[in-house]
C-alpha cells in the first residue's frame, strides 16, 4: 500500500473516489501510523504562521527539509514564537486594563473632585455617576429620607453628597442615574487626585507601548528568519498527512485494498508504468471501459478494454477511472460513470479547459456552479458576450481606460485567484468599454473625442441623449431586442445539442419547441402582427422604424405579411411540441416575449449612465443649446462649454445661433466656483465609474445568469482534484 500511495501521489493524477462501504467483506481503511502526529504538527505550524502573519510572498527558495530538522527546528521556533506572543499578550492585557482605569477616572477628573473626599463617611452618602442634574435634584427634593444634599455637575457627570446616609437608589426613584465605581488611586501610583492618577497611568501606558513596539519588532525579525522554514514545513506535513490518511478512501480487507478514481484516458499508461516500477507484481491497474455519459453520469456508449495494467501477487491495487473517459467496474456488470457504483456513485469530475484570455470568466461561471461533465462549459460564451454588454452600456473611452487599469492592478497586486480573475474580467470589460467609447465618440461623457477621431467630425453612432440624435435612444431599444433574441437562441441551441443524447424527439420538445416559438413569434411581430397591425411603429413603420432610417438607414420597415402569418403558425407548432413534452411548461409560453423584453435593460442602463455623466459635465462645464439642421430638419443641439461659454442666449457662438444656456458651468465662474467644479468633476465621474459596476455589471451578469444560463445550464460538477501536491516550498532533490 505504501508503495502504491507514494507512486500515485507523485503523479498527482488520480482523482480518488471515496469507498462507501457497499462491498461485502471490505471496510474503509485506517490511517497509516503517524497520521495523527503529522496532523498535530501541521496544526502547530499553521498556528505559528498565523501568529507571525506569514504569507506566501515571505517564502525563500525551495528547500530540502528532513524529519530530524523538522522536529528540532519546529520545537525551537514554537518556543520562541510562543514566548514573544505571550509577552505581547501580557502587554496587551495590561494596556486594556490601563485604558479601563483611565476611563473609570475620567468622570472624577472632569468634576475636579479628589477621590478621598468620596468615601469614609458615617452619616453621608457620596456618589459619582452619569445622569441629568435636573432630574436628580428633583428626585432628592422629593425624597423624605433626604435632609440635605449638594450636587456638582460637569457635562453628563454628576457628583452627589447626600445627608444622612441613605439608599441612593431609593432616593433617586424616577431619575436616570448610572453610578460609577470609585477607583483605587493606590493602583495607579502615588497620585492623590484623578488628574495625577490619569497622568501616572498615561505614563505607564507610554512605557508599555514602547515595550510592545520592541516585542512586535522582535516578532517581525523572527518572521523573516523562520518564514521559509514554516512554509516548507507546512508543505511537507500537508503531503505527509495526505499520504497517511489516503487509506480512509480505500476499500480494504486484511490482505488487500482497492482504490478507485478518475484519470485522463491518455494518462492511463503513465499510471500503469509508474505503479509497475514501484510495486511490481503486487498491484493491478484495470482500465475497464472508455465511455461517454448521459446527464446522470451513466455510460451509454462504451468501448470494452480487453486487457490493461499489470496483475499478480496478494494485493489488489487501485482501479482508476477517467477524467473524462476511463471507468471501472461497478460490480454488477454495468459500466458506470464513477469508477464503480459500489465505491461512490456520481458523475466524473470536471476540468474547465479554457484559453488564458477566457479563463478569468470561469470565476463568473463558478458563482452558479462548475459545469457538469455532460454540459457545455459556457465560459467562452460568457467571455464573448458579457464584456460586450458591459461596454455597450457604459461606452466611454475614459471609463474604459480606468476599468482596464483597475483590472490590471487587481491581477498584478493580489495573490487570490478569485481577485485576479475579477481583474481579468475588469480588463476585458474595460477594453470593450473603450471600443464602444470610440464608436460613441465620448471620453468621460464629453463628445469632443468624436470630433477628433472621426474624419467627418461625428462618430458613427450616438447614445441618444441630445435631441439632434434622439432617435438613437429608441434605436438602442430595438437593438437590445435583437441582441436578446440572438442570445436566447444560442442558449436554446446549446440545450438542443445537449438533449440530442436523449433522441431527436426529446430535443425537439425540450428545446426545439422554444426555438420555433421564439423565431415564429418575433417574425410575426416584425411583420406588424398580422392581421391586427398592432406592432410598434419603431419596428415596422416606414416613417418611424429604427431600421428604415430612424436612425439606421437599412431600408427595413417590416417583414411581409405572409412571413408574419407563417411565423405565427410556427409559434403554435412550437407551443404544441412544448405542451407535448411537458404540459406544465406550457404556462410559460410567453417567455419568448418576456425574456426578450428583459434585454431592453441594455438600452436603459446605457441612457442612465450617459445621463449621469452628462449631469456631471453640465454642472462643471455648462451646456448651451443651438439650432442646427440634421436630415432636413431643424433640431436643438447640446454643446458642453469646454471651449468657452456664450455670454447669453441669442448670440452667435462658434457659427451657430445660441437659443438657450442650459447651465453656465462652474468652471466659467469665480475661483471658488472653479475649485468646486474640479471637485464635482472628479467625485462625479468616480461615482459614475463605481455605479457602472453596480448597474451595467450587475444587469449584464443578470442577463447571463437568468435569461441565458437558464435555458441550458444546471451546473453541479465536481472539480478534478487529483491525489497529489504541487510543491512550491520544498524539493526532494
N, C-alpha and C positions, 0 to 999 in steps of 0.2 A: 504493500500500500504506500509506504513512504516513497519508494522509487517512482511510482505512478504519479503521486501528488507532485513531487518535485518536477517531473517532466512536463506535466500539463500546466503547472504554474509558470514555468519558464517560457512556454509557448504563448501564454496569455491569449488563448484562442478559443477555448471551450466555454460556452455559456451553460453552466451546470444547472440542472433542474433538481428540485428537492424530492426526495423519496417520501411518499405519502402514507407508507405503512400498509399498502394494499396487497403485497405479495406474501403468501403464506410461507412461514419459515424464515422470513427476512425481517430485520428490525433496523431502525436508524442507527448509524454508527455512533461511537463515543469519541470525544476529542482525544487527540494524541497527548500523551503525558507531557506536561509542561505548558499546556494551553492556558490554564488559569494563571500561572505565574507570569507568562508573557503578557496576558491581557492586563494584569495588575500593573506591570511595569509601563505598559502603554498608557494607562490612565495617569500614572505618575508623570510621565514625560509630557503629556498634553496639559496637565495641570501646571507644570513648570513653565511651559510655553505661554500659557495664559497669564501667569503671574508676571512674566518678563515682557509680555507683549511681542513675542517673536512672530515675525511674518515671513512669507516665502522669500521676499527680497533680501532677508538677512542671511540667507544661505551662502556658503562659500562654494568651493569646488567639491564635486562628488568625492567621497572618501570611503575607504575600507574601514569597517568597524567590526571587531570580533567580539565574542561573548565576554571574554575577560575584561576587555576595555569597557564594554557597555556596563558591566556590573560595577566595576570600581569607579569609573568616572561618573556614572549616574548617581551613585550614592554621594560622592563628593559635591556634585552640582546641587543635588537635592538639599544637602545640609546647608550649603552657602546661601542658596536662594531662600530657604525657609527661615534661616536666621535673620537675613535682611528684611524679609517680608514680615516676620514677627515684630522686628524693631519698628518698621513702618507702621504696622497696625497699632502698636502701643502709642506711638506719637499721634496717630490719627485719633485714637480714643481720647488721649489727654487734650488734644485740640478741641474735640467736640465738647468735652467736659468744661473746658475754659469758656467756650462760646456760650454754653448754658449758664455758667456763673455770671458772665458779663450781662447776659440778657436779664437774669434774675435781679441784678444790682442796678440796672439802668433806671427803673422807676424811682428808686430811692435817691439816686444821683439827681434825677430831674427835679425831685421835690426839695433837694438840698437838706435832707434830714440825716443826722448821724444815726447809725444803726443802733448804738447803745441807748438811744432815747426811746426805742420801741419795745423794750422788754424790761422785766424786773419790777413791775408794779404789783401791789397787793390789791389796790382798790381802783385801778384804772385799766380800761381796755384800749390797747393801741393796735392799729391795723393799717396796712397799706394795700391798695388794690386798684382795680380799674373799674370805673363807673361814671355815672352822671352826678356831678356835685349837687345839682338842684334836687334830684330825686332822693339822694342820700340825706341831704339836710332836711327835707320834708319828712322823711321817714323817722329820723331821730327826733324831730319836733313832736311828732305824733305818738312816739313811744312813751308809755307811762313809766317804764323802768329806767329811762334816761333822765338824770337830773341836770347834767351839763355836758357839753361837748365842744370840741374845737376841730375844724377841718382845714386842711392845707391841700390845694389843688394846683396841678400843672398839666395842661393838655388833658389827656384822659385819665391821668393818675390822680388818686385821692388818698390822703393820709387822714385817719380819723382817730381822735383821742376822746374816749367816752367815759364819763363818771356816772355811776360807780362801775365796777367790773360786771359786765352783763354778757349775755349770749348775743353777740353782734348779729348773727344770722336771724335771730328772732326779732331783734330791734330794727332790722332793715327790711322787714316784710314789705313787698311791693316795690322795692328799689333794686335795680340791677347792680350788683357789686361782686367782682371777682377778686378774692383776697390772694395776695402773694405771700409765699413763704419768706420769712426774714433770713437773709443769707448769714452764714457764719464767716465773719471777716478774718478770723484767725486762719482759715484755709487759704486765704489769698496773700498772706504775708503779714507785715507789721502795721498795715494801714488801719486807721480807726474811722475813716469816712468812706462813703460809697465811691467818691471820686478817686481817692487814693487806692481803694480796693480795685477799681476798674483799671487804674493805671498800672498797678502791680501785675494784674492778670494780662494786660496787653504786653507788658514787658516779657512775661513768661511765654506768651504766645509767640513773640518775635524769636525767642530762643528756640522754641520748638520748631518753628517754620524753617529756621536755619538748619537745625538738625535733620529735619525731613528732607530738605534740599540735598544735604550731604548723602543721606541714605538713597534717595532717588538717583543721584549721580553714580553711586556705587552699584546700584542695580542696573543702570544703563551700561556701565562699563562691563559688568558681568554678562549682560545680554549680548554685547558684541563679542565677548570672549567665548560664550558657550552656544550661541545660536546655531552654528553649523553642526555642532555635536548633537544638539537636541533634535534638529530636523532629520539628521541622519539616523538617530536612534529611533525616532518615531517611524520612519520608513522601514527600518529593519524589523522593528517589533510588529508593525502592521502586517508585513509579509509573513512573519513567523506565526502570528495569530491566524491569518488566513489559512496557512497550510495546516496548522494543528487543529483547526476547527472544521476543516474540509469534510472529515468523515460524518459530520452531522447530516450531510445531504445524501449520504450513501445508503444503499440497502445492503445489510451485512448479515453474515452467518458467522459461525465460529471459525470457518476456514476460507471464506470468500467474501468479496464485496462487489457490488455492481454500481456504477456511476453512469448517469445518462446526461446528455446535454446537446446543445446545438453547436454546429461548427459550419463555417462556409464550405460548401461542397468541394471547391477547388483546393482546400487545405487538408482534406482527409488524409492524403498520403503523408503530409508532414507529421500529422499526429501519429500515424502508424509507425513511421520510421523512427520517430523520437522515442516512443514507448518501447519499441523493439530494441533500440540501442540501450535504453536504461534498464528495462525489466526482462528482456528476452522472452523466453517461453512462459513466463509466469503471468502474462497479461494477454488478453484477447480484445481486439477492437473490431466491432461489427458495424459496418455501414449497411443497413438493411435495404433502404429504398431511397430513391430520389423522386420527389413528388411535387406537384403544385397543389394548392389548398383552396378550399372554399372559405366563406366568411366565418365559419365556425371552427376553422383550423383542421378540418378533416381532409385527408388525402382523397382526391377524386381522380387524379391521373398520376400514375407512378411507373417507375421503371425498376424491375427487380434487379437487385445486385446479388449475383450468384455467389461471389467469393470475394472477401476482402479481409484485410487485417491478418494478424498472426494469432495462433492459439496454442494452448498446451499448458501443462502444469496444473497445480492445485487450484489457483485462484482465478476468478473471472475479472478481467479488467473493465474499465468504464466503457459502456456503449455510448456512442456520440451521435447527436442529431444535428442537422444543418441549419445554418443561419439564412440560406433560405431553404435548401432542398433536401438535405440528408436527414433521414428519420430512422428511428429504431423500432423494434418490435414491441407492440403493446401487450403481448402475451396472449391475445385472443385470436390471432391470425389476421387482424386488421391493422394496416399501417395507419398510424395516426400522427397528428402534427405536433408532437412534442417530444419525441424520443421514447414513447411508450406510455400509454394511458395509465398503466399500473403505477408509474412513478409520480406523475404530477398533473397531467391533463393540460389543456390550453393550447394556445397557438404559438407560432415561432416568435422569437424576439426580432426586433426591427432595427435596421441600420438606415438612417437617413443619409443617403449619398448624394449630396448636392455640391455644386461648384463653390469655390471660396467666395465668390461675389454674392451668391444667393444664400449661403449658409447662415448669416445673421437672422434671416427670416424664419429659420427653424424655431427660434425662440418664440415668435408670434404664433406659430402653429402649436407649439408646446403649451401655450396658455390654455388651449382647449384640451389637447392631449396629443401624444405621439400617434401617428397613423398606425392602424393595424396592418398586419402583414399583407392582407389581401386588398388593402386600399391603395389608391394612387396618392403619393405624397404631394400635397398641394403647395409645398414651399415655393417651387419655381413660379407657379401661377401667382402666388401672393407677391413674390418679388417683382413680377411684371406689372401687377395691377395696383397694389397699394401705394407705391411711390407716385404713380401716375395720378391716382385720385387725389392724393395729398397735394402734389404740385399743381394740379388744375385748380384746386380750391384756394390755395394761397397765391400762387403765380406772381412772384416778385423776386427780382434778381438779388436785391439786398438781403431779404429774409433768407433766400436760398443759400447765399454765401455763409450767413451766420449759422444756419442749420448744419451745413457741411462742417464748419469749424467746430461746432459743439460736438457733433458726432465723432469727428476725428480726435478731439480731446478725450472723449469717453473711451475710445478704442485704445489710445496710447497710455492713458494715465491710470487705468483701472485693471486689476487682475481678474475680477469677477467675470466669468464667461457671459453671464446674463447682461451685465452693464456694457460689456464690449459688443455684444450682439445688438443691444439697443443703440449703441453708437453707429454700428453699421447700417441699421435701419434709418437712422437720422441722416447719415451721409447720402444714402440713396434718395430719401425724400427731399433732401436739400438740393440735390442735383436736378431733380425734376421740377422743383420749385423755381430754380434759377432758369431752367429752359423755358418754362411757361412764362416766367417774368420777362424774358427777352421777347417772346411772342406777343405778350400783352404790352410791351414797351414800358414797364414800370420798375422803378427801384425805390424802395421804401414808400410806395404809394404815389410817387411823383412820375409824371408822364414824359419827362424830358428824355428818358432813355430811348423812347421810340423815335424821337426826332434825330437822335444821334446815330442809332444803329441802322435804321431802315432808310434806304435811299429816297423813298417817297416822302419821308418825314413823318410817316404814320405807320404804326405796326400793323401786321396783317389781321389781328383780332383785338377785341377790346372787351373789358369786363362788363360794360353797360351801365355804369353809374351816371355818366354825363348824358344830358338829353340828346346830344347830337349822335350818340351811339346807343341810345336806349333800346333799340331793337335787339341788341346782343343779350340783354337781360332775359327776354323771352326765348331767344335762340338757345341759350345755355340750358333752359328748362327742357327743351325738346332734345338737345344733345344728351342730356342726362338720361332721358327716357331710352334713347337708343343704346347708350352705354349699359343701362340696366338690362335691356333685352339681351344684349350680347353676353354680358357677364352671367346672367341666369342660364342662358342657353349652354354656355360652356359647362356650368355645374351639372345640368341635367344630362348633357352628352357624356360627361365623365361617369355619372351614375348609370347611364345606359350601358356603357362599356363594362363597368364592374358587374352589372346584373346579367350580362351575357353568359356568365358562368352557370347561371340557372336555366338558361334557354332563352331563345328569342321571344317567347311568349311572355315570360316574366319581365324581360327587359322592356317590352312594349307597354305592358300595363303599369309598371312601376315608374318608368322614366320617359319612354317614348310618348306616352299619353300627355305628359306635361309639355313636351316639346311641340306636339301637334296643337295643343291648346294655346301655348304662348304665341307661336307664329300665326296661327289661324286668327286668334282674337285681334292681334295688332295689325294684321293685314286688313281685317275688317275696319278697324278704327282709321287706319291711314287711307282707306277708300271712302271716307266720310260716312262710315257706319250705315251702309245701305240696309233698308230703304229709308231709315229715319233722317239721314243727313245731319246727325247731331254731333259730329266730331268738331272739336275746336278749330276755329279758323286759322290759328297759327300752325296747324298741321296740314291743312288741305286747301285753304283759300288762296287763289292766285293773288289777291290783294294784300294778304297779310301772312301767308305761310312763311315760316322760317327759312325753308329751303327754296323759296321762289323769289329770293332777293331781299328778305327781311330778317336777318342781314345776309344770308348766304345765297348767292345767286347761282343755284344749281339747277334751276328750271323745274323743280319738283313741286307740284301742287296737288298731290294725292294720287293714289293708285286708281286704276279703272274700277268701276262698279262691279264688273264681273269678278275681278280678283277679290274684291271685298266679300262677295257672296260665297265664293269658293272658300275663302278663309273662314267664314262663319261655319260652313259645313265641316271643314277640317277641325275647327274647335269642338264641335259636337261629337265628332268621331273620337277625338282625344278624350272627351268627357265620358263617353260610353266605355272606352277602354279603362279609364281610371276607376270608374264605379265597378266594373267587372273585376278588376284586380283587388280592390279594397273599397267596399261601399262607404265606409266611414270617411275616407279621404275625399269623397265627392262633395262634402260640405265645404271643402277648402278650394273649390274650383276658381274662386275669384282671386286666388293668389297670383295668377298671371297678370292681373291688373294691379293689385295692391303692392306686390313686391317690386314691380317696375316703377310705380309711382314713388316708392321709397327712395329711389335713386335721385329724385329731384333735390334731395338734401345736398347733392354736389353743387348745384347751382345756387341753392340758398346760402350755403356757407361761403361760396365764392363771393357773393354780393355782400354778405355780412362782414367778412374780413376786409374787403375792399372799402366798405363804408367806414369801418373803424379807422383804417389808415387815412382815409380821406378827411375824417374829422380832425385827426391829429395835425395833418398838414394844413387844413383850413385854419385852425387856431394859430398855428405858428407862422405860416407864410401868407395867409389870406387867400381869398378867391374872388376873382372878378368875372363877370359874365359878358360875353359879346354875342352879337347876332352874326351867324355865318351861314353860307349856303352849302348844303350837302344833298346830293341827289336831286337837285332842282327844288329843294325845299329850304326855307329859312328856319333855322333852329338855333336854340341857345347853346353856346359853347362855354364850358367852365375852364378857367385857367388859374393855376396857382401863381401867386405873386413872387416867384423865386427870383425873377429878373427885375423886380420893382412892382409898384402898385400905383394905378392911376389915381389922380387926386380926387376925382369924383365921377359919378355916373354922367353920361352924356358927352364925355370927352373921347378923343380918339387915342388909342394906345396900341402900339405895335401894328398899326394899319387896320385896326378894327374899331368899330364904334362900341364903346362900353355902355351896356344898358343897366347894369346893376353891379354894386360892390357887395358881394355876399358876406365877406368878412375882411376887415382891414389888415389882419395879421399882426401878431405880437412883435415880429422882427422889424416891422416898419414903424414902431413906436419909440418910446423913451429907452434909455439904457436899462432901466429896471425891467421894462417890458421885454427887452431883448434877452435878459438873463432868465426871466420866467419862461420865455419862449424856448430857449435852449433846454431848460429842464423839462418842459412839456414834450419837446421833440424826442428827447432820449427816453424818458419814462413811458411816454405814449407808445412809441414803437417797440420798446421792450415788452410792454403789456400785450400788444398785438402779436408779437413773436411768441409769447407764452401761451396766449389764448389760441394761437394757431394749432398748438399741440392738443389742447383740450377740446377744441371744436373740430378742426379738419382731421386731426389724428384719430380722435375717438369716433367721429362719424364715418371716416373711411374704414376703420377696422370693424365697425359695426356692420357695414355693408358686407365685408368679407365673412365675418363670423355668422351673422344671422341669415342674410339673404343667400350668400354664395355657398358657404360650407354646409348650410342646412339642406342643400339639395343632394349631396352625395357623401358627406363626411361624418363619421361617427367617432373615430379615434379609439383610444384604449389599448394601443400597442405597448408591448414591454420593451424597454431598451435592451440592446445587446450589451451585456456586461460579462465579458469573459473572465474566467478564473485566472487571475494573474495580477501583475503590478507593473506599472511603468516607472522605473526608477528615475529619480531626479537628484537625490542627495547622496546616494550610496552607489558603490560599484563592487562587483565580486572579483574584479581582476586587480 
